[in-house]
Structure formats: C-alpha cells, structure tokens
Amino acid sequence: MTAPASASAPASAPASDVVSGLDAGSAPRRTSPRAGRDLPGWGKVVAPVGVGLVILAAWIFWVDVLGTAPRMLPSPIAIAAEFVLRWNIIAEDMAVTATNALVGLVAGSLLAIILAALAATIRPIDGMLAPLVSALAVIPIVAITPILNTMYGASSQFGRQAVAMIAAFIPVFVTVLRGFRQTRPVHRDLLRASAASRAQTFRFLTLPTALPYLMTGLRIASSLAVIAALVAEYFGGPADGIGTAIATYAKSGRAALAWAFVVGGMLIGLAFYLVTSLLERWATRRSPG
C-alpha cells in the first residue's frame, strides 16, 4: 500500500525548506505559569535602581555620618569625584582591560566552538577532550597568571589575554557542546531522507539549534573574561590596565582613586554583559522550534 505523499518530504526538497516545515508544524509554546507573577517592564528597571539607591544611602550614612567605616572604604561621593577628575587616565586603562577581555573572549569562544563541534561529531575526540576540559576548569586563575605573565614578559599583553581566553573557553565549550546534542533524531533522519549533506544538516539544523546555547555561554563567559583580565593585570605584566591601577593606588593609600578604578572595571563588565544578553535574547527569538 502506497503511503500518502504528505507523510514524507520529497527527496529533492531543499534542506532549508525541510527545516522551515519542521518549525511551522511544531506545537505552540506553552505560557509559563509564573508569567503572571513577573515584574512589569518598568518594574524591572525601577527595582534594581531602587535597591542601588538604598545601598548608596546606607553607604554614605555609614561613612560620612557615623564615621565608623574602614579607612580603605571612602564615601561614594569621594569616589565619584575622583572618577570624574581622573576620567582620562581611567578611560585609558579601561580600554586596555576591555581589549584584553575582548581578545580573550573571542579567541576562547572560537576555539570552544571548533572543539565542541569536533567532540559532538567524533566520539573519540569527545573522550579525549572531556578530561582535559575538566582539568582546565579547575586551574586557579591566580596560580596560572604569574606564570603566563613571566613567560611572555613584562611588556606583552598576551599573558593577560591568554588568561581571559582560558576563562571564556570553559563555559562556551560546555554550553555549545550541549547545544550540538539537542537536535532530535527524527529531524536528522528527515534531512538525511531529503538528501541533505552533512554540511547542510549542520547549517540548517544543528547550528540553529545550538545558537541559543552559544549565546548563553557567551553571556557567562563575557563576565568571566573581564574578571580574568582584571586578575591577570593585578598580578603583573605591563604597567597599565584597571587591575594594575587598583593594586597601585590601593597600596599607596589612595583609596578613593582605587575605588574609582573599580567602578571603571564594573562598567566594562556591565557593558560586556549587556551586549551578550541582547545577543542571547535575539538568538532565542530566532531559534527553531
């Protein structure tokens, strides 16, 4: 008995059409039962701003009114004054730290994507990489940073960038590898029946499925790359960067200026987090299924 024509895709159908058909025929997404309890749009902005203002008020009261704060904890007003006054030098060091973190994030992410694709495709490579990645994940940054800085010299930024690359590699590799394994066998079989090549299957099915996982990994890795770059600068290398400035001014007793550089590091981290969060939201909206 001949099966109906609608039961299977024609062998000559393009891979993109097959994937589009899968997306179009997928079941509608269910609404989360917690959706009604989520904060409104304005509440998501007002709530953290309000908490921040309360913390600042308590900080000012502790330092300026009670006068019982530690010596190295200046008033937020003094920190803001130093930040505005020394903005030129703070901006220069922010550019150095942001560059180191960005280079490490991009290099670590690219390496993680390539190795995750190989691990998801070739099982022996997966078996070889698993213990290496596990060992790399538990290496303390403070232990490897002085070694890399000494290895590449006091005038090179490569040691700092390498530390940021290692920090970014782990979350991207783990999340992307999981994303590559999320494709359903029935979808792969349908593309294979449609005469799709392995490259077409990866392009139209595996990669779009893994894209939200990649963006989540990038969001996590972006913060880790900034932290790693700051720590690497704190432990030596060239005499620039936010981490070096914090160490220098904290040791010399200029607490307000040291905290002003801390604010600069926080702005870098927030910028990285904001960009990757927006990319993650965009990828989630475009993900199939």
N, C-alpha and C positions, 0 to 999 in steps of 0.2 A: 504493500500500500504506500503510495507516494505521500510524503509529508507536505503540509501546506507551505506555500512559498514564504509566508510571514514567519515561519518558525526558525529560519536561519538566515543569516546575512549572505548576500551574493558574494561569490568568491572574488569578484573583481571590484568590490566596494572599497573605496579608499579608507585607510586606517582612521583618518580624522572623522569621516562620516560615521564609522562604526562607533567610535568613542562618543560622538555627539548623540548618537542614538541611545547609547547607554545612559548618558546624562539626562536626556529628555524623558526616558522611561523610568527613571529612578523614582522611588517613593518620596513624597513630600516630607520635609524635615519637621520633626515634632517640636512644638514650643516647649521650652524648659519650664517646669513647674515653678521655678524661682523667678521667672521673668517679671511677675507682678510685684515682687519684693525688691527688685533692683532700684537703685537710685535714679532719678530722672537725669537728663543731660546736664542741667545746671548744677545739680547736686554733686555730680562727680567732680566738678571744679571747685565749688564752694567748700565742700567737706575738707579736702586736703589743705586748702588755703586757710581755712579757719583753724585747723589743727596747728599749722605752721605759725600762725599769728599768736596762738596761745603759748606755744613753746617759746617764741621770741619774747613775749611779755614776761613769762616766768624767768627766762634767762636774764633779761635786763633787771628785773626785780632782785634776783639773786646777786648779781654783780654790782649794780650801781646803788641799790637801796640797802640791802642787807650787808654787802661788802664782805661776805664770807666765802666767796668763790676762790678756787686755787689761783695762784699767781699767773699761771700759764693759760688761764681762761679769761680773756678780756671781754669787754662788753661788745654786743653786736654792733653798736653804734661806732665803736673804735675800729672794728673790723671793716665795716662799710666805708669808713673814712679812708683807711689805708688802701682798700680795694680801688676806690676812685682815684686817690692820689697817685698810686703806683700802677695804674692800669696799663701803661705802656710796657713795663717790664713783665707784668703778669701775662699780658696778651702774647708776648714773645715766647714765654715758657709754655703757655697753653698750646701754642702752635706746635712746639716741639713734641710735647706729650701726645697731643691729638694725632700727629703724624705717625709717631711710633705705634700708637694703639691701632690706627687705621691700617698701617702696613701689616702688623701682626694679625689683625682680624681678617684681612683679605687673603693673605698668604695661608694662614691656618685653615680658613674656610675652604679655599680651593683644594688644598691638599686633603682635607677631610672628605670633600665630595668625591674626589677621584678614588680615594681608598675605599670609601663606603660603597661606591658603585662596583668596584672590583670584588669587595667582600660579599656583596649581595648576589653577584653573578657567579663567582667561582668559590665553591665551598672550601677548598684547601687554603685559599688566601684568607678567608674568614677565620679559619682555625689558627693561622699564623698571626694574624693581627690582633685577635682578642687578648692574649696575654700581654702583648706589647702595649696596647692602648690602656689596659688596666694598670700596668706598671707606670706608664707615663702620667696617669691621672693622679697618682698618689705622691708624685715628686713634689716636695715643698718648694714654692717659688723662692723663698728666702734662702734656700740651700743652693739652688742652681744659678741664681742671679749673679752672685760674686764670681762664680766660675766662668760664666759666659762673658761678663764684663772684662775679666782679666784675660780671657782667651783672645778677645778681639781688640783689646787695647782701650786706653782711656780717651781716645779721640773718635771712636766709632760708635754709632748708634745701633749697629747690627745686633749686639748682645741684648739690648733692651727690646728690640723688635722681635728677636727670637723668643724671648720670654713671653711676650704678648701672643706670639703665634702658637706657642705650646698651650697657653691658657685658652685660646679660642678654639683650638683643634678639637679638644675632647667633647664639648657639648655639641658641636656641629656634626662630628662623626657619629656620635651615638644617635642623635635625632634623625639625621639623614638616612642612616642605615635602617632604622626602624621604618622610616617613610618608604624606602625602596621595597620593603617587605609587606607593605599594606595592600598591594594590588591583589584582586581576587582571581583565583584560578579560572573562573568562568569567563572573566574578561580577557585574560591572556589566551584562553582557548578560542574565544571568538575571533580575536585578532589573528591568531595562527590560522584559523579556518578561512579567514579573509585574505590569506596570502600576504600578510604583513611581515616584513623583515624584522629582525631583532632590533635594528636601529629604529624602525618605525614604532615598534612596540614600546621601546624606551622613551621615544619622543612624545608619543600621543597618549600613553597610559602611565608608565612608571614615573616619569619625571613630573607630570602634573599632579599625580597622587602624592608624591614626596615633597612637593613645593611648600605646603603649609608647615611640614615638619622642619624643612630647611629654614624657613623664616623664624620659627620658634627657636631653633638652635642659634641662629644669628642674634636674636634678641638677648638670649642668655650670654652668648659669647661676647657681645659688644661690651657689656659691663665688666666681664672678666678681663677682657683685653685692656681696658682703661686701668683697672686695678693693678694688673700685672705690669703695665708700663710705668705706673707711679712707683710701685715697689722696686722695679729694676732701676729707676732713676735714683731712688733713695739709697741704694746700696752701691753706688759708684758709677763710673763711666764719665762721659763729658760733663762739664760744669754748666749744664742747662737742663731745662725741664722742670715741671712742677714739683716732682718728688725731691730733686736736688735742692730746690729753693726752700721747701718746707724743712728739710733737715738742717740747712744752713742757718735759717733765721730762728728756728726753734732752739738750736744750740747756743746762738748768740743772745738769747733772751728777748728777742723782738717778737713777742707772742702775737700781737695784733697783725703784723705783716705775715707771719707764718700762717695764721688762720685765713688771711686774705688769699693766700695761695691755695689753701684747702678749698675755699669757695670756688676758685678757678678750676680745680680738679673736679669738683662736684658739677660744675656747668658742663665740662667735657662729657662726663658720664651721662648727664641728663640728655645732652644733645644726641649722643650715640643711641641711648635707649629710645628716645622719641622717634628717631629716623627708622630704626629697626622695628619698632612697634607699628608704625604706619605701614611699613612694607609687609609685616605679618598680617595686618588687617586686610590689605589689598590682596595678598595671596590667598587668604582664607575665603574671600568673596569669590575669587576666580577658580577655586579648587573644584574638581569634578565631584559629582555625587551629592 
